Amino acid sequence: MSNTTVKEMIKLAKVNLNELSVNEVKNSLNSKDINIIDLRDMPELIENGIIPGSYHASRGHLEFFADPECEYYKNFFDIDKEIILYCHSGGRSALASQTLKNMGYTKISHMKGGFKSWMKEIGIIDDFK
């Protein structure tokens, strides 16, 4: 039996994944055709803030929030809009992108370097409420 490491899983998830720079995401902030979704856990958002205009869906609840047939579905998982995912450094968002592709979503991107890179290069945040 072969064991796959999380590093290998992330590398595989990034194959054919649209990776956006933090500047590309910044330029998308006011687009009505794009939903930006933060996958970090609640304590991370409370402590560090959130990219303005983004929605929150903890990685642990992703499949439940993204499935329109599920009672926990969140309508910001709009299959007709482009969805940009981000997490702290890019690993969870890469894995989540692959999950959404498996669920039938086609307009999926993730922010390379995650919130860590956003803070280093852009630094604009909202407090999470």
N, C-alpha and C positions, 0 to 999 in steps of 0.2 A: 504494500500500500504506500502511495506517495502522499506526503503531507505538503500542502500548499501554504506558504506564509502569507501574511496580510500584505507584505510588500509586493509579492508576486501577484496577489489578487488586484491590488491597486494598479500595477503595471498593465495587467490584462484589461482592466476596466477602462484604462486610458486609450486603448487601441480604438481608433475611429471616434474618439470623444472630442467634441469641440471644446477646446480650452480657451478661455478668454482672459486677457490681461485685466488688471484692476482698472486701468484707464478705459478699456472697452466697456467694462461694467459701469464705470462712472458715467460714460456717455449714454448709457441706456437707462439711467435712473428715472427719467420722466416719460419714457415710452409707454403708451397705452397697450402696446402689443407684446410687452414683456413683463413677466412676473419673476422677481428675484426672491429666492427662498433661502433663508438661513436655517441650516440643519443642526446648529449647535444646541447643546442642552441648556435648559433654563438658567442654571447658575452662571454659565458663561455669558449669557445675554445680560443678566442683571449686573454682573461685575464689569463687563467691557462695552456694553452698548451694542447697537445694531446698525447696519448700513441703512441710511434713510430710504423709506418707502418699501423696504423688504418685508416679507412675511416670515413667520416662524413656523417650522414644522420639524420638531426634534427627529433626528435620524431614526431613533427607536420606534417611531410611530409612522414613518414614511409610507409604508404599504397601505396602512389603514386610511391615512389622509388622502392618498392619491387614487384610491379605487372608488369610482363613482357609485358602485353598487354597495359600498360599505356605509354603515350608519355614521361613521366618523369622517366621511369625506369632507375635504375643505375645497371650496370652489376656486381658490387661487391655483389649484392644480387644474388649470384650464388647458385641455389638450390642443386647443386651437391657437394658444399663445406660445411664444418662446418662453421657456423656463430656464432661468440661470440659477444654479445651486452653488452655495458656498458653505464652508465649515471653517474650522480654525486654520488649518494649513493645506487642505486640498484632498486629503485621503478619503474622508467620509463622503465628500461631495462627488468624488470620482466613482466610488462604489454605489452611491445612491443614483447617479446618472445611469449606470448599467442596470440597476433595478428598475428604474422608470422605463428604460428602453424595453426591458423584458415585459413590462406591463402595457406596452403599446404606444408609449409617448415617443414622438419623433423629433420634436423641437427642443432638444436638451443640450445645455452647455453647463460648464462649471468654471468657476473663477480660479485660475491658477494661483497657487500660493495662499489662498483663503484669506480670512479676516486678518491674519498676521501681516500679509503683504499689503492688504488694504490700509491698515494702520500705518505701516511704514511709508507707503507712497502717497496716500490720499488723506487719511486721518479724519475725514468727515463722518461723524456718527450721530445717531439719535440715542437718547436714553431709552431702554426697553421698559415699556409700561405694561 
